[in-house]
Each structure stands twice: as structure tokens, then as C-alpha cells.
Amino acid sequence: MSHLDDEKIALIAMGEPAGSDADMEHLVECENCAAEVAAMSRVALVARSSVVEGDLESPPADVWSRIHGELGLTSAVAADPASDVHPPESESESASAPAASAPVSAAGPATAIEADAAEAAAPRHRARVRPRRRSSATMWILAASMALVVAIGAGVWIARTLTPSSAVIASAELAAFPDHPDAEGQARIDDDGDGRRTLTVTLDGDELVAGDYREVWLIREDGQALISLGVLDESSGTFRVPDSVDLDEYRLVDISFEPVDGDPAHSGDSIVRGELDFA
């Protein structure tokens, strides 16, 4: 039984119209060829299902060389299958190629020796064709695997790109109060893209008195209401802004000294304060 060559099996596996009616009938009857088509179809399906929209980036030139070395492949498939460039046959391979059958001269038919040489050359030529076709199919499979790796990498990159990123939506310079002339601070409001807001403050130039702590506040513009966001233990800190807080009203950021006296109200000893700018 004559089996389908590997190029035709690969094309059929990719859904290309490469097979004739006779080839299709052969696939129904031949378990070996049908199994090869099924195996290559799975590779093609995985590669295609992993490709995202848009053009894929070509892998670096050394990717194929690493795959080649890792699998211990021969020099016949040393060329990158993702490119259209194939190395020429080496001199040794050219030298080993069988010579064409000698033509019949005008003087008469070829001698018996010449005929024997021609018959010996033909099988060697046929023996070289099959491995070369199989190498081509192997390169196709490896190229599909490389495309799958690149597609997965592209999918990861796109997923990261589409993830909402934090953005600064307001900032403020915090000016020192007269009792703390060397203090200075900054504040900013970040939005993570899903509506969650945080306030980050920095404070320099003040000295924490033993027994006191520093507290961060949002104060309404009219000064009649304020919200504590937490204690500032270091020179900087980040605090979650409650979803219910309207920053158009609570625009003042304040950092104060607070005594450890059990009173949750503002002590009146502000270190720095500033108004948020949403421009």
C-alpha cells in the first residue's frame, strides 16, 4: 500500500485542500496515515486556539538554535523554520548525491556496467527523498510549537496591558503650620481603575514627640467635618479612601500631632495641610 507523503499529511491536518478523493479514501482505510493526520491536527488546533488578535512578534533568531540544540537535531534542520531561508546543501552532501543515469550514446545502448551503475543509483536516490520529506514535516511541527510559545507570550503581554493601571487623579503640596516651620509634605490621590482610591502622603522636617503620634485627615472645605484615615508611622504612608467620601467636598489633606489620650477628635495641632488639585 502506498502511504501519503508527510507534506500532504501536514497540509490536510491544517485544513488545506491538498488531498484528492483518492487520498481521502486512503485515509479512511489506512490507520497509520489517519493517526498521523490526527496528531498533526491536534498541534495545529492548539496553535490556532492560542493565537490572539493582532500580529505576532517574530521570535529572536536564537530561539530556534536553542530548540535545535535541546532536541539534538541534525544539521539538515539547522535553519530557522520561521524564516524562508534554507542553507544550501553542504559539499559533502552534494558529493554523496547519486549521479544521474548515463544517457544512451549514439553509438548504441549503455554497457552492462553502466546499466548496473544506473540501477544502483536509483534506489539510493529514492532512499534520500523520504527522510527529506519527513524532515520538512518535523520542521512544520516545531514551527507550530514555536508559534504556540510566541502566542502564549503575546497573550500574557496583552493581558497585562489590558489590566487597569493606577492613575494619579489629584495632588497637593502640604504647607507647614507656624508651630512647625521646618515641616513640608506632599499628598496624592490614586485611582486603580476600578474605582478604589488611595491617599499617599509624605512628611519631612518634623520630630515626633515621645507619647504623641501623627494622624492623617481629610477635611471638608468649610472645616466643619473631617475624616480620619489612619496613623502615619513613617515619613510616608498610603491610606484607603472610603468609597462614600466625596473628594470634591473633602479636598483638604491634614497631618496632625495627636496625644495618646483616648480622644479620637482632632487635637488642633496640625503639622501640615494642603488642598487637593484635580487639574
N, C-alpha and C positions, 0 to 999 in steps of 0.2 A: 504493500500500500504506500503511495506517495503522500507524505505529510505536507502541510502548509509550511512555507518558509517563515522565519521569525519576523521579517519586516511586515509581511501580510498579517500575521497574528497580532503584532503590535498595533497596526492601523485599525484592524477590526475591533480590538479592545478599546480603542479611543473613539469608536463610533464612526470612523471614516468609511466611505463607500468603496472599500478596496477589494471586497470579496465578490466573486461571481456566484451564480446559482450553484455551480458545482462545488465551490468552496463551502457554501453554506450547508449543502448536503453532506459534505465530508465532515464538517464539524458535528453534525448530528450523529454520524456513525463512529467517529474517532474519539475515544475518551481522552487520549493524550493531548491532541490539539485543543479539544474543548477545555481541558484543565488549564492549559497554558493561557488561553484567551480569558478564562475566568480569573486567573491570578493577576494578569496584567490589567484587567478591567478594575479590580479592586484598588490597585495602585493609582490608576487614572482617576477613579471616583474620589479617593481620599485627597489627592492633589487638587482636584477641581473644587471639592466642597470646602477646602481650606482657604481658597483664594478670595480676598476681599476686593471690593470695588476699587478701581484705580490701577495705575501701572505699578508693577512690582519693581523694586530696585534690583539691578543685576548684582549677584554675589561677587565678592572680591575674587581676583584671579587665583589666589592661593587656596580657595575653598576646595576646588576640585583636586588640586595636588595633594591636600591633606587627606581627602577621601580616597584618592588613588593609593597613597602610601598605607593608609589604615587597612584597606581591604587587600593589599598585596597584589594589585592588578598588574597585568603585563604592560610592556611599552606600547602595545598595539592600541590601547585606550588611554594613552597618556594625555591626549588633547582634551581640553575642556569641552564637554558635550553641550554646554550652554552657548558656545560660540560656533560659528560656521567654519572655523579654521581647523583643518586636519593636517597633521605633519605628513610630509612625504615619506614614502617608503624608504627605509634605510638601504644602504648599498648592499648590506648582507642579505636583506630580504629580496632585493631586486636580483641579486646574483643567484639566489636559490630558486627564483621563479622558473617554472618549466618553459622550455623553448617551444615555439610553435612547430607543428608538424611540417616536415620538409615538403615543399611542393614537388609535384611531378615534373621532371625536366622534359624538354622537347625530345630528348633522345630516347625516352622510354620511362616505364614506371620506376618507382623508388626501389632500391635494393632491399633484400630481406633484412639487412642490418638496420637500414633507415626505417623500415616499417616497424621493426621491433622497438626502436627508439621512440617512434611516434606513439605506439600503443602504451609504452611505459610512461610517457609524459602525460597522457590524458588523465589517468587515474590520479596522478599527483596534483594536477590542476583542479580536478573536482574535489579532492580532499581539502584544498585550501579555501574553497569557496564557502563551505558550510560554516567553519569557525568564524570567518569574517562576518557573515550574516548574523551569527549568534552574538558576536561582539557588539554589533550595531544595536541589537535588541537590548543587550545588557546596558549599553550606554544610555538607551532611551529610558530604562527603568531608573538608573542612577540619576539621570537628569530630572526625571519626575520627582524623585526623592529630594533633590536639591531645591526644586521649585516649592515643594511642600515646606521645607525648612524656612525658605525665604518668606513664604506666605504666612506662616505662623508668626515669624518675627514682625512682618508688616502688620498683622492683626494685633499683636501686643502693642506696637507703636501707636496704631490708631486708637486702641482702647485707652491708652494713657493720654493721647491728645484730646479725646472727647470727654475725659473726666473733668468735671467742673473744677476750676482752679480758684484759689483765693485771690481776692482783689481788694485793694485799699479804697474805701469809699469816703473816708473823711480823715482829717488830721488836725492837730492843734499844737501850738507852741505854748508850754505852760510857764507862765511868768511867776517870779518869786514874790511872796508877801514881805512886807517891811521887816518882820521879825526873823526872816530867813533870807538875807540879801545874797548869799552865795549859791542858793539853790537854783536849779534850772531843770526843766523837764520837757518831754515830748509825749504825744499821745497819737494813736491812730486807730481807726475802726476798720476791721477786715470783714468781708463777706465771703463765705466759702463757696458761693454759687448755688447753694440750696437754701439760702435764707438765714443760715446760722451766722450770727455776728459776734465778734470778739473785740475787746478793747485791750490794746497793748500800750503800756506806759513805761517810761524810763525816767529816773530821777537821779541827779548828781548834785554834789555840793552841800548836802545836809548831813548832820550827825545825829544818829538815833540815840536818844537819851535812855539810860537804863530804866526799865519799868514802863517805857512807852512803846507804842507800835505805830506803824503807818497804815492808813486805810484809804482805799480808792473809792471815789464817789462820782455819780452822775447827778447834776443839779439842774433843776428846771430854770429856764431863763429868768423868771421873776424871782427866783431864790426862795420860793415858798414850799418847795418839795424837793426831796433828794433821795437817792437810792444808793445803798452801799453795795459795791461789787466784790469786796474782799480785802484781805490784808496783803500789803506789799512787803514781803520778807527780804527781797534782794533789791538791787538797784533797778531791776526791770521785772515786769510780770505781765501775764496775759489773763484776761478775765472774760467769762461768757456774759454777753449782754442778753438779758431775758427777752424772749420773743414779744412780750407785751409792752416793752418800753418803746415809746415813740421818740426817736433821736432828734426829730425836728423840734420837740419841746425840751428834751433833756440834752442840751447842747454843751453844758459846762462840765469839764472834767476837773476834779479837785482831788488833791492828795493832802491828807491832814495827819498831824500827830494826835494820837489818842492814848489817854492814860488807861491803865488796867484797873478800871473802877466798876465794871459791870454795867455801865450806862451805854446802850447802843447808839445814842444820839451823837451827832457831830460835836466835837469838842469846841469848835470855834477857832482852833489853832491850825489854820491852813498853811501848808508849806508852799505849794504852787497851785495855779489854776489857769485854765485857758478855755476858749470857745472853739468847738469843732467847726471846721470849714469843709463843706461838702462840694466845693467847686472842683 
